[in-house]
Amino acid sequence: MTALVKTDKKLLPALAATQAAVEEKQYLTFMLGGEMFSINILCIKEIIWYANLTEVPMMPECIRGVINLRGAVVPVMDLSSRFGKPSTPVTKSTCIVIIEVETQNEGERQNMGLVVDSVQAVLEIASSEIEQAPSFGAKIRPDFIEGIGKVNGKFVILLNVNRVLSMEEIGQMGQVAASAQTTGGT
Protein backbone atom coordinates (compact mmCIF):
# COMPACT_ATOMS: atom_id res chain seq x y z
CA MET A 1 0.00 0.00 0.00
CA THR A 2 2.87 2.38 0.80
CA ALA A 3 4.40 1.86 -2.65
CA LEU A 4 1.07 2.70 -4.26
CA VAL A 5 0.80 5.98 -2.36
CA LYS A 6 4.35 6.97 -3.37
CA THR A 7 3.58 6.21 -7.01
CA ASP A 8 0.40 8.31 -6.88
CA LYS A 9 2.37 11.29 -5.51
CA LYS A 10 4.85 10.98 -8.35
CA LEU A 11 2.01 10.94 -10.89
CA LEU A 12 0.31 14.08 -9.58
CA PRO A 13 2.65 16.57 -11.35
CA ALA A 14 2.36 14.59 -14.59
CA LEU A 15 -1.45 14.50 -14.23
CA ALA A 16 -1.55 18.26 -13.61
CA ALA A 17 0.61 18.84 -16.72
CA THR A 18 -1.71 16.64 -18.78
CA GLN A 19 -4.76 18.56 -17.57
CA ALA A 20 -3.09 21.88 -18.41
CA ALA A 21 -2.33 20.62 -21.93
CA VAL A 22 -6.01 19.77 -22.42
CA GLU A 23 -7.15 23.04 -20.85
CA GLU A 24 -10.53 24.22 -22.01
CA LYS A 25 -11.39 27.87 -22.37
CA GLN A 26 -14.87 29.28 -22.67
CA TYR A 27 -15.83 31.36 -25.68
CA LEU A 28 -18.97 33.33 -26.48
CA THR A 29 -20.03 32.52 -30.02
CA PHE A 30 -21.99 34.91 -32.18
CA MET A 31 -23.08 35.32 -35.77
CA LEU A 32 -21.89 38.10 -38.02
CA GLY A 33 -22.75 38.17 -41.71
CA GLY A 34 -23.61 34.46 -41.74
CA GLU A 35 -20.29 33.42 -40.15
CA MET A 36 -19.67 32.24 -36.59
CA PHE A 37 -17.08 34.07 -34.51
CA SER A 38 -16.12 33.83 -30.87
CA ILE A 39 -14.46 35.84 -28.12
CA ASN A 40 -12.88 34.55 -24.93
CA ILE A 41 -15.54 34.84 -22.23
CA LEU A 42 -13.05 36.47 -19.83
CA CYS A 43 -13.11 39.67 -21.95
CA ILE A 44 -16.91 39.97 -21.90
CA LYS A 45 -18.69 42.10 -19.33
CA GLU A 46 -22.29 41.72 -20.54
CA ILE A 47 -24.64 41.41 -23.50
CA ILE A 48 -27.46 43.89 -24.14
CA TRP A 49 -30.09 44.36 -26.83
CA TYR A 50 -29.34 46.95 -29.50
CA ALA A 51 -31.01 50.22 -28.48
CA ASN A 52 -30.51 53.90 -27.58
CA LEU A 53 -27.40 54.51 -29.66
CA THR A 54 -26.22 58.12 -30.05
CA GLU A 55 -24.25 58.89 -33.20
CA VAL A 56 -21.08 60.92 -32.78
CA PRO A 57 -19.82 63.06 -35.68
CA MET A 58 -16.31 62.68 -37.13
CA MET A 59 -15.82 59.14 -35.85
CA PRO A 60 -14.33 56.26 -37.87
CA GLU A 61 -16.86 54.49 -40.07
CA CYS A 62 -16.75 51.37 -37.90
CA ILE A 63 -17.88 53.28 -34.77
CA ARG A 64 -21.67 53.40 -34.76
CA GLY A 65 -21.87 55.76 -31.80
CA VAL A 66 -22.05 55.60 -28.02
CA ILE A 67 -24.44 54.25 -25.43
CA ASN A 68 -25.08 55.18 -21.82
CA LEU A 69 -24.33 52.10 -19.77
CA ARG A 70 -25.29 52.84 -16.17
CA GLY A 71 -23.87 56.36 -16.39
CA ALA A 72 -20.74 55.46 -18.39
CA VAL A 73 -20.26 56.46 -22.02
CA VAL A 74 -19.41 53.32 -24.01
CA PRO A 75 -18.35 53.50 -27.67
CA VAL A 76 -20.05 50.94 -29.92
CA MET A 77 -18.24 49.40 -32.88
CA ASP A 78 -19.89 47.79 -35.89
CA LEU A 79 -17.73 44.67 -36.06
CA SER A 80 -18.80 43.91 -39.63
CA SER A 81 -17.67 47.36 -40.75
CA ARG A 82 -14.39 46.91 -38.85
CA PHE A 83 -13.80 43.80 -40.96
CA GLY A 84 -14.32 45.84 -44.15
CA LYS A 85 -17.76 44.43 -44.86
CA PRO A 86 -21.15 46.16 -45.15
CA SER A 87 -22.59 47.53 -41.92
CA THR A 88 -24.60 45.12 -39.77
CA PRO A 89 -28.35 45.58 -40.34
CA VAL A 90 -30.33 45.95 -37.11
CA THR A 91 -32.84 43.13 -36.54
CA LYS A 92 -34.75 41.71 -33.56
CA SER A 93 -31.76 39.55 -32.62
CA THR A 94 -29.06 42.26 -32.95
CA CYS A 95 -27.05 42.59 -29.73
CA ILE A 96 -24.28 44.71 -28.32
CA VAL A 97 -21.59 42.66 -26.59
CA ILE A 98 -19.80 44.78 -23.98
CA ILE A 99 -16.08 43.97 -23.93
CA GLU A 100 -13.34 45.24 -21.64
CA VAL A 101 -10.25 46.26 -23.63
CA GLU A 102 -6.81 47.61 -22.85
CA THR A 103 -6.25 51.31 -23.50
CA GLN A 104 -3.09 53.04 -24.71
CA ASN A 105 -2.30 53.86 -21.08
CA GLU A 106 -0.75 50.74 -19.60
CA GLY A 107 -2.89 49.07 -16.97
CA GLU A 108 -6.06 51.00 -17.85
CA ARG A 109 -9.09 49.29 -19.31
CA GLN A 110 -12.16 50.61 -21.12
CA ASN A 111 -15.52 49.15 -22.00
CA MET A 112 -16.41 48.92 -25.69
CA GLY A 113 -19.55 47.60 -27.36
CA LEU A 114 -19.59 45.32 -30.41
CA VAL A 115 -22.64 45.10 -32.66
CA VAL A 116 -23.28 41.48 -33.66
CA ASP A 117 -26.12 39.85 -35.61
CA SER A 118 -26.98 37.44 -32.81
CA VAL A 119 -25.40 35.76 -29.81
CA GLN A 120 -25.32 31.96 -30.02
CA ALA A 121 -23.86 30.17 -26.99
CA VAL A 122 -20.94 29.82 -24.63
CA LEU A 123 -18.73 26.93 -25.74
CA GLU A 124 -15.81 25.22 -24.06
CA ILE A 125 -13.04 24.62 -26.57
CA ALA A 126 -10.02 22.54 -25.61
CA SER A 127 -6.68 24.11 -26.48
CA SER A 128 -5.93 20.94 -28.47
CA GLU A 129 -8.90 21.81 -30.72
CA ILE A 130 -7.54 25.29 -31.56
CA GLU A 131 -5.26 25.74 -34.54
CA GLN A 132 -3.29 28.69 -35.86
CA ALA A 133 -5.14 31.03 -38.17
CA PRO A 134 -4.32 30.48 -41.84
CA SER A 135 -2.20 33.23 -43.39
CA PHE A 136 -4.36 33.21 -46.51
CA GLY A 137 -8.01 32.86 -47.49
CA ALA A 138 -9.46 34.56 -44.42
CA LYS A 139 -12.09 37.20 -45.10
CA ILE A 140 -10.70 39.36 -42.29
CA ARG A 141 -7.21 40.53 -41.39
CA PRO A 142 -5.07 37.63 -40.12
CA ASP A 143 -3.91 39.62 -37.08
CA PHE A 144 -7.56 39.84 -35.95
CA ILE A 145 -7.69 36.03 -35.63
CA GLU A 146 -6.35 34.35 -32.49
CA GLY A 147 -7.03 30.89 -33.88
CA ILE A 148 -9.57 28.56 -35.44
CA GLY A 149 -11.50 26.32 -33.09
CA LYS A 150 -13.05 23.00 -34.10
CA VAL A 151 -16.42 22.38 -32.47
CA ASN A 152 -18.59 19.42 -33.47
CA GLY A 153 -16.98 19.24 -36.91
CA LYS A 154 -17.42 22.97 -37.61
CA PHE A 155 -14.92 25.80 -37.51
CA VAL A 156 -15.27 28.84 -35.25
CA ILE A 157 -13.07 31.90 -35.71
CA LEU A 158 -11.56 32.97 -32.38
CA LEU A 159 -11.01 36.73 -32.43
CA ASN A 160 -8.02 38.51 -30.93
CA VAL A 161 -9.92 41.21 -29.03
CA ASN A 162 -6.89 43.39 -28.37
CA ARG A 163 -6.12 43.62 -32.11
CA VAL A 164 -9.71 44.01 -33.32
CA LEU A 165 -10.40 46.69 -30.71
CA SER A 166 -6.96 48.33 -30.76
CA MET A 167 -7.68 51.78 -29.31
CA GLU A 168 -4.55 53.14 -30.99
CA GLU A 169 -5.63 51.97 -34.45
CA ILE A 170 -9.21 53.16 -33.97
CA GLY A 171 -7.89 56.55 -32.82
CA GLN A 172 -5.84 56.83 -36.01
CA MET A 173 -8.92 55.95 -38.08
CA GLY A 174 -10.81 58.70 -36.22
CA GLN A 175 -8.14 61.27 -37.08
CA VAL A 176 -8.33 60.28 -40.76
CA ALA A 177 -12.14 60.51 -40.70
CA ALA A 178 -12.03 63.93 -39.01
CA SER A 179 -9.50 65.33 -41.46
CA ALA A 180 -11.50 63.98 -44.42
CA GLN A 181 -14.65 65.71 -43.13
CA THR A 182 -12.91 69.01 -42.44
CA THR A 183 -11.23 69.09 -45.88
CA GLY A 184 -14.50 68.27 -47.64
CA GLY A 185 -13.57 64.69 -48.60
CA THR A 186 -15.90 61.72 -48.28
ChimeraX commands (.cxc) that place a marker at each C-alpha (Angstrom):
marker #1 position 0.00,0.00,0.00 radius 0.5
marker #1 position 2.87,2.38,0.80 radius 0.5
marker #1 position 4.40,1.86,-2.65 radius 0.5
marker #1 position 1.07,2.70,-4.26 radius 0.5
marker #1 position 0.80,5.98,-2.36 radius 0.5
marker #1 position 4.35,6.97,-3.37 radius 0.5
marker #1 position 3.58,6.21,-7.01 radius 0.5
marker #1 position 0.40,8.31,-6.88 radius 0.5
marker #1 position 2.37,11.29,-5.51 radius 0.5
marker #1 position 4.85,10.98,-8.35 radius 0.5
marker #1 position 2.01,10.94,-10.89 radius 0.5
marker #1 position 0.31,14.08,-9.58 radius 0.5
marker #1 position 2.65,16.57,-11.35 radius 0.5
marker #1 position 2.36,14.59,-14.59 radius 0.5
marker #1 position -1.45,14.50,-14.23 radius 0.5
marker #1 position -1.55,18.26,-13.61 radius 0.5
marker #1 position 0.61,18.84,-16.72 radius 0.5
marker #1 position -1.71,16.64,-18.78 radius 0.5
marker #1 position -4.76,18.56,-17.57 radius 0.5
marker #1 position -3.09,21.88,-18.41 radius 0.5
marker #1 position -2.33,20.62,-21.93 radius 0.5
marker #1 position -6.01,19.77,-22.42 radius 0.5
marker #1 position -7.15,23.04,-20.85 radius 0.5
marker #1 position -10.53,24.22,-22.01 radius 0.5
marker #1 position -11.39,27.87,-22.37 radius 0.5
marker #1 position -14.87,29.28,-22.67 radius 0.5
marker #1 position -15.83,31.36,-25.68 radius 0.5
marker #1 position -18.97,33.33,-26.48 radius 0.5
marker #1 position -20.03,32.52,-30.02 radius 0.5
marker #1 position -21.99,34.91,-32.18 radius 0.5
marker #1 position -23.08,35.32,-35.77 radius 0.5
marker #1 position -21.89,38.10,-38.02 radius 0.5
marker #1 position -22.75,38.17,-41.71 radius 0.5
marker #1 position -23.61,34.46,-41.74 radius 0.5
marker #1 position -20.29,33.42,-40.15 radius 0.5
marker #1 position -19.67,32.24,-36.59 radius 0.5
marker #1 position -17.08,34.07,-34.51 radius 0.5
marker #1 position -16.12,33.83,-30.87 radius 0.5
marker #1 position -14.46,35.84,-28.12 radius 0.5
marker #1 position -12.88,34.55,-24.93 radius 0.5
marker #1 position -15.54,34.84,-22.23 radius 0.5
marker #1 position -13.05,36.47,-19.83 radius 0.5
marker #1 position -13.11,39.67,-21.95 radius 0.5
marker #1 position -16.91,39.97,-21.90 radius 0.5
marker #1 position -18.69,42.10,-19.33 radius 0.5
marker #1 position -22.29,41.72,-20.54 radius 0.5
marker #1 position -24.64,41.41,-23.50 radius 0.5
marker #1 position -27.46,43.89,-24.14 radius 0.5
marker #1 position -30.09,44.36,-26.83 radius 0.5
marker #1 position -29.34,46.95,-29.50 radius 0.5
marker #1 position -31.01,50.22,-28.48 radius 0.5
marker #1 position -30.51,53.90,-27.58 radius 0.5
marker #1 position -27.40,54.51,-29.66 radius 0.5
marker #1 position -26.22,58.12,-30.05 radius 0.5
marker #1 position -24.25,58.89,-33.20 radius 0.5
marker #1 position -21.08,60.92,-32.78 radius 0.5
marker #1 position -19.82,63.06,-35.68 radius 0.5
marker #1 position -16.31,62.68,-37.13 radius 0.5
marker #1 position -15.82,59.14,-35.85 radius 0.5
marker #1 position -14.33,56.26,-37.87 radius 0.5
marker #1 position -16.86,54.49,-40.07 radius 0.5
marker #1 position -16.75,51.37,-37.90 radius 0.5
marker #1 position -17.88,53.28,-34.77 radius 0.5
marker #1 position -21.67,53.40,-34.76 radius 0.5
marker #1 position -21.87,55.76,-31.80 radius 0.5
marker #1 position -22.05,55.60,-28.02 radius 0.5
marker #1 position -24.44,54.25,-25.43 radius 0.5
marker #1 position -25.08,55.18,-21.82 radius 0.5
marker #1 position -24.33,52.10,-19.77 radius 0.5
marker #1 position -25.29,52.84,-16.17 radius 0.5
marker #1 position -23.87,56.36,-16.39 radius 0.5
marker #1 position -20.74,55.46,-18.39 radius 0.5
marker #1 position -20.26,56.46,-22.02 radius 0.5
marker #1 position -19.41,53.32,-24.01 radius 0.5
marker #1 position -18.35,53.50,-27.67 radius 0.5
marker #1 position -20.05,50.94,-29.92 radius 0.5
marker #1 position -18.24,49.40,-32.88 radius 0.5
marker #1 position -19.89,47.79,-35.89 radius 0.5
marker #1 position -17.73,44.67,-36.06 radius 0.5
marker #1 position -18.80,43.91,-39.63 radius 0.5
marker #1 position -17.67,47.36,-40.75 radius 0.5
marker #1 position -14.39,46.91,-38.85 radius 0.5
marker #1 position -13.80,43.80,-40.96 radius 0.5
marker #1 position -14.32,45.84,-44.15 radius 0.5
marker #1 position -17.76,44.43,-44.86 radius 0.5
marker #1 position -21.15,46.16,-45.15 radius 0.5
marker #1 position -22.59,47.53,-41.92 radius 0.5
marker #1 position -24.60,45.12,-39.77 radius 0.5
marker #1 position -28.35,45.58,-40.34 radius 0.5
marker #1 position -30.33,45.95,-37.11 radius 0.5
marker #1 position -32.84,43.13,-36.54 radius 0.5
marker #1 position -34.75,41.71,-33.56 radius 0.5
marker #1 position -31.76,39.55,-32.62 radius 0.5
marker #1 position -29.06,42.26,-32.95 radius 0.5
marker #1 position -27.05,42.59,-29.73 radius 0.5
marker #1 position -24.28,44.71,-28.32 radius 0.5
marker #1 position -21.59,42.66,-26.59 radius 0.5
marker #1 position -19.80,44.78,-23.98 radius 0.5
marker #1 position -16.08,43.97,-23.93 radius 0.5
marker #1 position -13.34,45.24,-21.64 radius 0.5
marker #1 position -10.25,46.26,-23.63 radius 0.5
marker #1 position -6.81,47.61,-22.85 radius 0.5
marker #1 position -6.25,51.31,-23.50 radius 0.5
marker #1 position -3.09,53.04,-24.71 radius 0.5
marker #1 position -2.30,53.86,-21.08 radius 0.5
marker #1 position -0.75,50.74,-19.60 radius 0.5
marker #1 position -2.89,49.07,-16.97 radius 0.5
marker #1 position -6.06,51.00,-17.85 radius 0.5
marker #1 position -9.09,49.29,-19.31 radius 0.5
marker #1 position -12.16,50.61,-21.12 radius 0.5
marker #1 position -15.52,49.15,-22.00 radius 0.5
marker #1 position -16.41,48.92,-25.69 radius 0.5
marker #1 position -19.55,47.60,-27.36 radius 0.5
marker #1 position -19.59,45.32,-30.41 radius 0.5
marker #1 position -22.64,45.10,-32.66 radius 0.5
marker #1 position -23.28,41.48,-33.66 radius 0.5
marker #1 position -26.12,39.85,-35.61 radius 0.5
marker #1 position -26.98,37.44,-32.81 radius 0.5
marker #1 position -25.40,35.76,-29.81 radius 0.5
marker #1 position -25.32,31.96,-30.02 radius 0.5
marker #1 position -23.86,30.17,-26.99 radius 0.5
marker #1 position -20.94,29.82,-24.63 radius 0.5
marker #1 position -18.73,26.93,-25.74 radius 0.5
marker #1 position -15.81,25.22,-24.06 radius 0.5
marker #1 position -13.04,24.62,-26.57 radius 0.5
marker #1 position -10.02,22.54,-25.61 radius 0.5
marker #1 position -6.68,24.11,-26.48 radius 0.5
marker #1 position -5.93,20.94,-28.47 radius 0.5
marker #1 position -8.90,21.81,-30.72 radius 0.5
marker #1 position -7.54,25.29,-31.56 radius 0.5
marker #1 position -5.26,25.74,-34.54 radius 0.5
marker #1 position -3.29,28.69,-35.86 radius 0.5
marker #1 position -5.14,31.03,-38.17 radius 0.5
marker #1 position -4.32,30.48,-41.84 radius 0.5
marker #1 position -2.20,33.23,-43.39 radius 0.5
marker #1 position -4.36,33.21,-46.51 radius 0.5
marker #1 position -8.01,32.86,-47.49 radius 0.5
marker #1 position -9.46,34.56,-44.42 radius 0.5
marker #1 position -12.09,37.20,-45.10 radius 0.5
marker #1 position -10.70,39.36,-42.29 radius 0.5
marker #1 position -7.21,40.53,-41.39 radius 0.5
marker #1 position -5.07,37.63,-40.12 radius 0.5
marker #1 position -3.91,39.62,-37.08 radius 0.5
marker #1 position -7.56,39.84,-35.95 radius 0.5
marker #1 position -7.69,36.03,-35.63 radius 0.5
marker #1 position -6.35,34.35,-32.49 radius 0.5
marker #1 position -7.03,30.89,-33.88 radius 0.5
marker #1 position -9.57,28.56,-35.44 radius 0.5
marker #1 position -11.50,26.32,-33.09 radius 0.5
marker #1 position -13.05,23.00,-34.10 radius 0.5
marker #1 position -16.42,22.38,-32.47 radius 0.5
marker #1 position -18.59,19.42,-33.47 radius 0.5
marker #1 position -16.98,19.24,-36.91 radius 0.5
marker #1 position -17.42,22.97,-37.61 radius 0.5
marker #1 position -14.92,25.80,-37.51 radius 0.5
marker #1 position -15.27,28.84,-35.25 radius 0.5
marker #1 position -13.07,31.90,-35.71 radius 0.5
marker #1 position -11.56,32.97,-32.38 radius 0.5
marker #1 position -11.01,36.73,-32.43 radius 0.5
marker #1 position -8.02,38.51,-30.93 radius 0.5
marker #1 position -9.92,41.21,-29.03 radius 0.5
marker #1 position -6.89,43.39,-28.37 radius 0.5
marker #1 position -6.12,43.62,-32.11 radius 0.5
marker #1 position -9.71,44.01,-33.32 radius 0.5
marker #1 position -10.40,46.69,-30.71 radius 0.5
marker #1 position -6.96,48.33,-30.76 radius 0.5
marker #1 position -7.68,51.78,-29.31 radius 0.5
marker #1 position -4.55,53.14,-30.99 radius 0.5
marker #1 position -5.63,51.97,-34.45 radius 0.5
marker #1 position -9.21,53.16,-33.97 radius 0.5
marker #1 position -7.89,56.55,-32.82 radius 0.5
marker #1 position -5.84,56.83,-36.01 radius 0.5
marker #1 position -8.92,55.95,-38.08 radius 0.5
marker #1 position -10.81,58.70,-36.22 radius 0.5
marker #1 position -8.14,61.27,-37.08 radius 0.5
marker #1 position -8.33,60.28,-40.76 radius 0.5
marker #1 position -12.14,60.51,-40.70 radius 0.5
marker #1 position -12.03,63.93,-39.01 radius 0.5
marker #1 position -9.50,65.33,-41.46 radius 0.5
marker #1 position -11.50,63.98,-44.42 radius 0.5
marker #1 position -14.65,65.71,-43.13 radius 0.5
marker #1 position -12.91,69.01,-42.44 radius 0.5
marker #1 position -11.23,69.09,-45.88 radius 0.5
marker #1 position -14.50,68.27,-47.64 radius 0.5
marker #1 position -13.57,64.69,-48.60 radius 0.5
marker #1 position -15.90,61.72,-48.28 radius 0.5
marker link #1:1,2 radius 0.2
marker link #1:2,3 radius 0.2
marker link #1:3,4 radius 0.2
marker link #1:4,5 radius 0.2
marker link #1:5,6 radius 0.2
marker link #1:6,7 radius 0.2
marker link #1:7,8 radius 0.2
marker link #1:8,9 radius 0.2
marker link #1:9,10 radius 0.2
marker link #1:10,11 radius 0.2
marker link #1:11,12 radius 0.2
marker link #1:12,13 radius 0.2
marker link #1:13,14 radius 0.2
marker link #1:14,15 radius 0.2
marker link #1:15,16 radius 0.2
marker link #1:16,17 radius 0.2
marker link #1:17,18 radius 0.2
marker link #1:18,19 radius 0.2
marker link #1:19,20 radius 0.2
marker link #1:20,21 radius 0.2
marker link #1:21,22 radius 0.2
marker link #1:22,23 radius 0.2
marker link #1:23,24 radius 0.2
marker link #1:24,25 radius 0.2
marker link #1:25,26 radius 0.2
marker link #1:26,27 radius 0.2
marker link #1:27,28 radius 0.2
marker link #1:28,29 radius 0.2
marker link #1:29,30 radius 0.2
marker link #1:30,31 radius 0.2
marker link #1:31,32 radius 0.2
marker link #1:32,33 radius 0.2
marker link #1:33,34 radius 0.2
marker link #1:34,35 radius 0.2
marker link #1:35,36 radius 0.2
marker link #1:36,37 radius 0.2
marker link #1:37,38 radius 0.2
marker link #1:38,39 radius 0.2
marker link #1:39,40 radius 0.2
marker link #1:40,41 radius 0.2
marker link #1:41,42 radius 0.2
marker link #1:42,43 radius 0.2
marker link #1:43,44 radius 0.2
marker link #1:44,45 radius 0.2
marker link #1:45,46 radius 0.2
marker link #1:46,47 radius 0.2
marker link #1:47,48 radius 0.2
marker link #1:48,49 radius 0.2
marker link #1:49,50 radius 0.2
marker link #1:50,51 radius 0.2
marker link #1:51,52 radius 0.2
marker link #1:52,53 radius 0.2
marker link #1:53,54 radius 0.2
marker link #1:54,55 radius 0.2
marker link #1:55,56 radius 0.2
marker link #1:56,57 radius 0.2
marker link #1:57,58 radius 0.2
marker link #1:58,59 radius 0.2
marker link #1:59,60 radius 0.2
marker link #1:60,61 radius 0.2
marker link #1:61,62 radius 0.2
marker link #1:62,63 radius 0.2
marker link #1:63,64 radius 0.2
marker link #1:64,65 radius 0.2
marker link #1:65,66 radius 0.2
marker link #1:66,67 radius 0.2
marker link #1:67,68 radius 0.2
marker link #1:68,69 radius 0.2
marker link #1:69,70 radius 0.2
marker link #1:70,71 radius 0.2
marker link #1:71,72 radius 0.2
marker link #1:72,73 radius 0.2
marker link #1:73,74 radius 0.2
marker link #1:74,75 radius 0.2
marker link #1:75,76 radius 0.2
marker link #1:76,77 radius 0.2
marker link #1:77,78 radius 0.2
marker link #1:78,79 radius 0.2
marker link #1:79,80 radius 0.2
marker link #1:80,81 radius 0.2
marker link #1:81,82 radius 0.2
marker link #1:82,83 radius 0.2
marker link #1:83,84 radius 0.2
marker link #1:84,85 radius 0.2
marker link #1:85,86 radius 0.2
marker link #1:86,87 radius 0.2
marker link #1:87,88 radius 0.2
marker link #1:88,89 radius 0.2
marker link #1:89,90 radius 0.2
marker link #1:90,91 radius 0.2
marker link #1:91,92 radius 0.2
marker link #1:92,93 radius 0.2
marker link #1:93,94 radius 0.2
marker link #1:94,95 radius 0.2
marker link #1:95,96 radius 0.2
marker link #1:96,97 radius 0.2
marker link #1:97,98 radius 0.2
marker link #1:98,99 radius 0.2
marker link #1:99,100 radius 0.2
marker link #1:100,101 radius 0.2
marker link #1:101,102 radius 0.2
marker link #1:102,103 radius 0.2
marker link #1:103,104 radius 0.2
marker link #1:104,105 radius 0.2
marker link #1:105,106 radius 0.2
marker link #1:106,107 radius 0.2
marker link #1:107,108 radius 0.2
marker link #1:108,109 radius 0.2
marker link #1:109,110 radius 0.2
marker link #1:110,111 radius 0.2
marker link #1:111,112 radius 0.2
marker link #1:112,113 radius 0.2
marker link #1:113,114 radius 0.2
marker link #1:114,115 radius 0.2
marker link #1:115,116 radius 0.2
marker link #1:116,117 radius 0.2
marker link #1:117,118 radius 0.2
marker link #1:118,119 radius 0.2
marker link #1:119,120 radius 0.2
marker link #1:120,121 radius 0.2
marker link #1:121,122 radius 0.2
marker link #1:122,123 radius 0.2
marker link #1:123,124 radius 0.2
marker link #1:124,125 radius 0.2
marker link #1:125,126 radius 0.2
marker link #1:126,127 radius 0.2
marker link #1:127,128 radius 0.2
marker link #1:128,129 radius 0.2
marker link #1:129,130 radius 0.2
marker link #1:130,131 radius 0.2
marker link #1:131,132 radius 0.2
marker link #1:132,133 radius 0.2
marker link #1:133,134 radius 0.2
marker link #1:134,135 radius 0.2
marker link #1:135,136 radius 0.2
marker link #1:136,137 radius 0.2
marker link #1:137,138 radius 0.2
marker link #1:138,139 radius 0.2
marker link #1:139,140 radius 0.2
marker link #1:140,141 radius 0.2
marker link #1:141,142 radius 0.2
marker link #1:142,143 radius 0.2
marker link #1:143,144 radius 0.2
marker link #1:144,145 radius 0.2
marker link #1:145,146 radius 0.2
marker link #1:146,147 radius 0.2
marker link #1:147,148 radius 0.2
marker link #1:148,149 radius 0.2
marker link #1:149,150 radius 0.2
marker link #1:150,151 radius 0.2
marker link #1:151,152 radius 0.2
marker link #1:152,153 radius 0.2
marker link #1:153,154 radius 0.2
marker link #1:154,155 radius 0.2
marker link #1:155,156 radius 0.2
marker link #1:156,157 radius 0.2
marker link #1:157,158 radius 0.2
marker link #1:158,159 radius 0.2
marker link #1:159,160 radius 0.2
marker link #1:160,161 radius 0.2
marker link #1:161,162 radius 0.2
marker link #1:162,163 radius 0.2
marker link #1:163,164 radius 0.2
marker link #1:164,165 radius 0.2
marker link #1:165,166 radius 0.2
marker link #1:166,167 radius 0.2
marker link #1:167,168 radius 0.2
marker link #1:168,169 radius 0.2
marker link #1:169,170 radius 0.2
marker link #1:170,171 radius 0.2
marker link #1:171,172 radius 0.2
marker link #1:172,173 radius 0.2
marker link #1:173,174 radius 0.2
marker link #1:174,175 radius 0.2
marker link #1:175,176 radius 0.2
marker link #1:176,177 radius 0.2
marker link #1:177,178 radius 0.2
marker link #1:178,179 radius 0.2
marker link #1:179,180 radius 0.2
marker link #1:180,181 radius 0.2
marker link #1:181,182 radius 0.2
marker link #1:182,183 radius 0.2
marker link #1:183,184 radius 0.2
marker link #1:184,185 radius 0.2
marker link #1:185,186 radius 0.2
view
